[in-house]
Structures are given as structure tokens and as C-alpha cells.
Amino acid sequence: MVPADQGGGVMRIDLLAEPVAGLDEALAAVDAFDRVLADGLLRPQPAQAAGLAALADAVAGSPLAGRVAEAAEKAATGAAGEEHLTALAAARSALQGAVHDALLAQVDEATGRPRAEDGAPVSGSVQAPNLLAAARSWLADLARAGWRGIDHELVSGAAPVVSAMLPDPALRRLATLLDGFAAELAASCPGATLERIPLRRWADLWARATVLAQPGALGVPVTTAVTGRLLPLGVDLREHATAAQAQVHAVFEPADGGAPRLVRAGVAVPKPDTVVGAGVWQLLRTHLSLLGAFGDGRAMELTQMPVTAEGDLLWSEEHARTGGSADPFATARVALATASAAAVAPLDRHPAGIAVPVFLEGYAIEQDGEGVELVLAGHRLAVDTDRIPAAGPLTPEAVTGSSACIGLLRWDAGAYRLQPLAVETTVKRKAVAVHAGAWAGGTADKLGAKGEKAATEAVAVLRERAGRLLRT
């Protein structure tokens, strides 16, 4: 919530508690199909036929109706071909997309923020049809075997496809998805011994990969060039054992005086599993000067910077220079409420992709054994403290003592949750701002400096060993 007398708009948290028509029914159909994939479609049982029928019924009023009904019938008899599995994946993706759209409409109403209505176009031709066909074949084999039927021989079939795709930048998005998916499956082999299967997650990955493996799905987003001032709001840092990604959410103010808009700029890098905590910034900041500017509390001046219709800046250092001071909380209070949100590309419409920048203040914090909740005007919003990275000074304790918060509104496990990016809190009777990405440009903080030093030593050792291997 931004009080109107401070120049902002009011976020209606109460609207987030309103039920969304059709949401439960759509997710029930998705869950029914996900259970089908658990046992596979090689020898389907009556319960699986019912799950397939539920998926077909859910899209009966859409242009997919005929193809999905045929696919469900074929799959129920164990005769599904690759084209039938593709239709089922498309139906599941369409349902998740519908859920995404309904939730995003609710969020837009709650924030009062305008959103671009035009879709995000792509351009490009079919890339490496033989590799796409190989990917679809492997994914079809997975669907027939089911998660309980996976073994190392089946999962390893993705390796040559991924290896052939990775050198081609146009195919790298799909290659990365297949590689990560195969790694998760390999870590769970054999499937017959699994006590618990992540049904929703694996079905998400399977359906998305199947759709992206279709000819033409991996087109290049159409871009335009923008000139103006970039005001950072916060940094979302995601870290895995072998990779890290930082995404800066910001408000862009066009130089021509046009309406401000929400944009993102991100960078992803591979990393050794020995580099953790604050050391991760060392790998990221050299590829994105925006991280250093954010850490220093500065804006960026952009000149003809490419941006997609989805609001993703295709960062190029030659189009950016460091600007004047910029306080993220001042930006949130003054500009965030009126900044228009970008459209979402059809293939990226999924509830897990919702990450809407919001600003709230004047709330109370309640904490119990189940987690932290923000209470505002009698309404509650769960705070996702698990998403707070270790590579910054922001902590759950800082959140519980805060009076204002910049965060990302997400939808997870059937409810909205707030991921804090920065908070205003009181330290030694002084109001201070604590940012998750405060160490992005470097830090003199004792803990952060220790992490940077450890990362430097780890990377130096790895480089020395790699050089030794190359010389032998």
C-alpha cells in the first residue's frame, strides 16, 4: 500500500483474497493429467483414462477441443503418437496459461497498474529440425514410461540431444531446460523406488519442453530501442549449485516524457559449487554494470537500449552509463504505482512466472510456527522468507522489524506470497533501508567481504587446476 497523500496509489490487498472463478476447476484438470504421467501411457489404466478425459473436458470450449479429444482417446488406449502427446502438452499449457491470466488480472486490479495488452511477438524460422525431432522423441518416451518407469538408460537419452543443441544460441533455451530436467530425473532413478514424485513440477517441465520443441516455438523476440532513465527497485538473486542468476527489477522513464514502464535486466552465469553466498556477485557483476550501479544507489542512463515487448532489457554496456543517485524506496513511492506492466508472451504464461513488483507500508508483522505474515487493513499476506538470498544483508529478522517493503508478489502453492527485495527498518533508533542486492557492487560489510574473499580463492584454485589439466 502506498498512501495516496504521498503521491502513490493504494494497493488493495483485500482483492487478492477474492476467489478466482474457474481456477480450482482448471487446476484440478491439470492435476488429473499430472497423475496420468506418473504411471505413463504405455499401458494406461482406467484411472488414467479418466484423467485424460478430464483434461479434454477442460478445453472442450477452446480451439484445441478436437485435437485434444482425439489425443485423449488415443492415449487412453495406449496408441498415442508424438502428435497426440504434443496436443496433450498444449492443452495442459493452455490451462496453466488461463490460470496465469486470471491471477494476473486480479493482481493488476489490486495494484491499479495498467498493463500492455499487445502480445509479445517473436520472429525467426525453424532451427535444426532434426534436433527438435530428437528432443520430442525423448520426451515422448518419457511420457510413455511415466515417472515410475524412468531408469538411467532412458534418462541418458537426453545427453546427446543437449550436447548437440548447446553450441547453437537459438536452441540454448530448450537445451538448458532439457539438461536440467534430465538431471533431476537422473537423480531420482529408478522411478519405481520413489516414495514421492513431484507431479506438478515434472509435468510442468515435460509440457514446457514438449511445446518449445515444436518447429517455430523458439523464435527470437522482436525488440525496440529505448532511451531514458532506469531507476532500479531491487534485485532477485537465484542460485543453484552450478549456476546463478540476478534479475534487476526497475522503472524506466522515457526521455521523451512518455509514461514510465516496468522493465527487467538480468544476467545468468555458470558457477563452481564452491562459490556460495556473497561470492556469487563476483561472477555476476562483471557481466552487468547495472548491478554495480544498484549497489552504489545510482540510476542508469540508457541510450537506444534494446528491449522486448515483455519488458526485458537486452543489456548492452555500450548503450548504458551510470547516472545520478536513485533511492529505490523513493522510486517505489512515486513512480511504481503509475508504471505500466509489460505483456507476457503466450509460451511464458504460467502461474510460477508471476513476479510483480509491489510496495507496501503501514503494515504489521505477525510471526508463528508456520511463517511470517504481513497484516494490512485486516488482511494477511504471507511473506516468503525462504527466497531471501544469503548473498546480502537482508534477513528474515529485518523483515519482521520492518515498516515498509519493496517486493515481488508471487503465486505459489495456491496462494499469493510476497518475496521481499528490500525493507525499511529501524537499527539503533535510525531508519535504514536494507536491500537483498546491497552487495551486488561490492561491500565493506564484514560478512560480505569474507564471502568475496572465499570466492576469489576458490575461483583462483579452480583456474589453476583447469590450466594444469589443459597443459597435460
N, C-alpha and C positions, 0 to 999 in steps of 0.2 A: 504494500500500500504506500502510495506517495501522496501526502496530504495536498489537496487542491490549492491551499493557500501558499504552498511552496512552489507552485508552477507546474506540478505534476498532475497526473490523473490518478484515480483511485482504482486499485485492483480489487475486484470483487471475489474474494476467496470463497464466499458462500456459493457462488455459481459453480465452483469446482466440485461441490458436494452433490450437485443435481444429477440424477440418473440419466444416462445417455440411452435414448431409445434404440433398441436392436443390438446394443453392444454385447449383452450376455448371450444372446442367440448366436451372433456371429462367432464369438469366441468358443461357444460350445461346439459349433460345426468344425472349427479349426482343431479343437481338442479331439474330436471324434476321428478326424483323419490322422492326427498325430499318433493315435493309438494303433491305427492300421499299419503305420510304418514300423512300429515296434516289432511285429512278427513277420513283416514282409508280405510281398504279393506273389510269391512263388506258388504257394498252396493256400489261398485265402480261406478263412473260416467264416461261418455265418455272421459272427460279431464284426468281422472286418467288412463284410458286405454292407452291414448296417451303417458303419462309419463312412463308407464311400457314398452311400445313398444320402446321408446327412449332408455331406459336402455338396453333392449335386443339387439337393433341395435348396441349399442356402444361396446358390447363384442362379436359381431357376428363372428369375426375372431379369437376368442380365444377358448381354450378347454372348456370354460364354455358355449359356444353358445347354445348347445342343451338343456341343463338343464334350462338355464335362459329363453330361448324362451318358453319352456313348462310352466315354473313358471309364466311368464308374462301373458300367455294366461289364465291359471287357475285363477290368481289373478284378471284379468280383468272381470271375470265372477262371482267373489265372492266365488270361490271354492278352494282357495289356502290353502293347508295344511302346516304343520310345515316345511316339506322338501322343499316346494316351497318358503316359506319365507326365509329359510336359503340360497337357491340359489340366491335370490334377494339381500340379505345382502352380500353374497360373491361377486356378480357382482359389487355392489357399492364399496366394499372394494378394489376390483381389480382395479377399475378406479382410486380411490384415490391413490392406490399404484403406478399406472403408472404415475400419476401426480407427486408424490413424487420422483420417479426415474428420471424423466425428469428434474425436478428442481435441484435435487442433482447433476446430471451430469453437468448442467450449472454452479453450484457453484464450483464443482471440477475443471472445466475448468478455471473459473475466478481466483481461488486461485492457480492453478497449483499444487495442492496437490494430491499425489497418494492415492488411496482407495483400500482396500482389496476387492477382487472380490468374495471370497468364502462366501456362505451364513452362517448364524448363526444357527448351528444345535441345536436341543433340544432332550432330551431323557425323557422317562417316559411312564407310562401306563395310562389307563383311570382311573380317580379318581371319586368316588361316582357318578356313572351313574344316580342314581335316583335324586340327587340334580341338576345335569346338565339338566336332563329332565324337572325338575320343573322350572328351570330358563328359558329354551327355551319355555315352555308353557306360562309363564308370558309375555315374550317378544312377542310371537305370539298374545296374547290377546291385547297387546298394539298396534301392527300393525293393527289389525282388527278394533279396536276402533278409532284409529287415535288420533292425539294430541288434536283435538277439542272435542273428545269424552271421554277424561280421566276424572275420578272422584276419590274421595278418596278411595272408595271401591276397584276399580281396582288397583290403585297405591299401596295400602297397601298389596296387594298380594305378593309383593317382600319381605316383612319383615320376614316371617318365613324362606324363602329360604336363605336370607342373614344371619340370626341368625344361621342356621344350617351349613353354609359354613365357617363362620369366624374362628371357632376353628381349622380348617384344613389349615395349611400353604400353601399347594398346591392349595387350592381354594381361598385363600385370595385375590389374584389379581382380580378375577372375582367378588368376594363378595364386594370388595370396589367399583368397578365400578357400580355394581347394586345398592348399597346403595346410592352412590352419585347421580346416575341417578334418582332413586325413590324420593330422597329428592327434587331435582329440580322440578320434576313433581308434587309432593305434594304441593309445594309452589305455583304452578300455577293452581291448581284445583279451580273450574271446568274449563275444557278446553274450553267449549262453550263460556265463558265470556272473553277469551283472546283477546286483541286488536292486539297483536303482538306475533308471535311464532318464537322462534329461530330454524328455519327449519334445517339449516346445522348442528348446534350443536347437537340437539336431534337425528337427523338421524345418525350422527357420533356415538353417544353413543349407539344407538339401534343396529346399524350394527356391531359395535365392540363387544358388549356384545353377540350378536347372534353368531358370529363367534367363540368367546372364549368359548362359552357354548357347542361347538361340542366336542365329545369324542376325546381325544388326543391333543387338541389345547393348553392345559395348561401344556405342558411338561417343564421339568427343563432344562435350558440352559447348554450345555456342557462347561466346564471350563478347562483352562490350568493354570499352575503356572508360575509366572514371578518374576525375581529378578533384581533389578536395582534401579535407582534414579527417584523419582517422583517430577516434577517441576510444581507447581500449576500456573495456569493462572488467574483464577478468580472464584468467587462463584455466582451461580444463586440461589437466595432465592425466594421460592414461599410460600405464606402464605394465609391461609383461616381462617375462623372463628374458626374452631375446629381442624385444622391440619397445619403443616408447614413442608417444605422440603428444604434441602440445597443440591445442587449438585456442586461439585468442578470439574471444567474442568482443565485438566493438560496434560503436555507432559511427557511421560515415556521414559527414556533412559535405555535400557537393559544393564546389567552388562557385557554381552559378546561382547559388541560393535556393536550389531545389530542396524538396523535403528530405530530412535525414532518413537513413535506412540502416537496418541491422545487417552486418556482414560478419564473416569469419575468415581467419587466416590460420593455416595450420602447417605443421611440418612433422614428418614421421621418420624415424631412423632405426636401423638395427642397433642392438647393443649387446655387450657381453653380460652374462647373468651375474657377474661380479660387480657391475656398476649399478648401484641402487641409491635411493634417497636423493639428496641434493646433487649428487654426481651426475644425474641424468641430464641436468640443464647444460652441462659441459658439452654433451653430444648434440644438443638441440640448438643452442643459441647461435652457433656458427652458421647455421643454415637459414636463420630468420632473425634479422635485426630488430624486428618488432618486439621480440622477447626482451632484448636489452632495453629498448625504449620503455616498455611496460615496467620493468624492474626499476627504472630510473624515474618513473612517474611522468613520462613525456608522451606527447601526441606524435603522430607521423603525418607528414605532408606527402600526399600521393599525386603523381602526375602520369596520366594515361595508364593507370594500373588495370590489367585485365581482371574482369570479374564475371562470374557466371550468373545466370538468372536465379540460381539458388542462393546467391549471396556469398559464394566462396571466392575470395581473392586468390588469383593465381600469382603468388608473390614473386616479384622480381625486384632485386635490390636496386637496379638502375632506375626504377620508377618510384623510389621512396627515399625520403630523407627525414631525419629526426626534427620534430617541431618543438613547440613550446610546452610548458608544463600542462599537465592534464590530470585532474583528480577524478578517478573512476566514480566516486560517490557523487560528485557534482554533476558528472555526465548522467548518472542514473537518475538523479533527482530532476534534472532539467530537460534532458533530451530523450531519455529512454521511452517515455510514455507515448511520444509522438512519432517515434521512428518506425517506419513501415517494415514489416517482416517479408521475407522473400517467399516465392513459390517453392514447392517441393516437387522434384522430378517424380514421375509415376513409379519408377522402379525403386525409389527410395522411400516410398510411403509405407512406414511400419511404425507401430507404437513405440518400439525401442529407440527409434530415431528422434523422438520428440525431446528437444533440449532448448527451451525457450528462456531467454534472459529476462529476469524479473528483479524488481527492487521492492523490499518490504521494510517497514519500520513501525515503531509504536506497538510492538507485539510483546507478548510474554513467552517465556520458555518453560515447558514442563518436561520433566525427565522421570522415567520409571525404568523398570527392568526390561521393557520391550523397546526402548529407544527414546529419542528426543522428538518433541513436538512443539511446533510454533503455534501459539494461540493468538488469534487476532479477531476482534469483534465477535467473540464467542465461537469462532470456527477454528478448526485444527488442520494443520498441515504437517505431515511427517517430514523430518529432516534426515537426509541420507548421509550420515556422518561417515559411513564406510567409503564414500567416494572422495573424502578429503585426502589428498596425497601426502606422503611422508616427506616429500621434497619441498616443503615450505613451512612457514611459521604458523599457518592456520591449523588449529586443533579443535577437537570436539569441545574442549573446555572453553575455548574462546567463543565458540558459537553459543554455548549455554549462557554466557555472560554478556551477550551482545544486545544492542538496541536497534540495529539496522543491518540489513543483509542484501548483498548482490548475489544472485544465484541462478541456477538453471532449473526450470520447472520440468520435471520428467514424469513419465508414467511407467510404473513398474509394479508387477505382482498385483494388478488390479486396482491400483490407487496412485494418486499423484504424490510425488515426493520432491523435496527441494534439495538440490545439491549446492551447498554453499561455495561461492568463489571468493568472497570477501565479507568481512563483518566490521562494524564499528563497535568497539567495546571500551571499557574503562580499565586502564592499567595505572596503578598508583595515583588514582584520582584524576587522571588525564584521559581525555577521549582520544583513542588511537584507532587507525584502520589497520586491519590485519588481512593480508591477501594470500591466497593459496599459491599464487605465482610470484610472490615478492622476491624470491631468489633467482628468478629467471635470468636476470642480467648479471648475477654475481652478488655476493653478500659478505659482510664483515661479521655476521652473526656466528657465534662460536660453533653451534651445531652445523650450520650450513657450510661454513669454511672447512670443518672436519670432513664432511661428506665430499666436498670438492677435492680435497687433498687425496682422500682414499681413491676417488675415481681416477685422478691423474696418475697415481701409482699403478692402479690396475690396468689402465689402458697402455701405459708405458711397458709394463711387463708383457702384455699380450702382443704388442707391436714387435717387441724384441724377439719373442718366441716365433711369431709369424715370419719375421725376417730370417731367423735361423732355419726354419723349415724350407723357405724358398731357396736358401743358399745350398741346401743339401740335395 
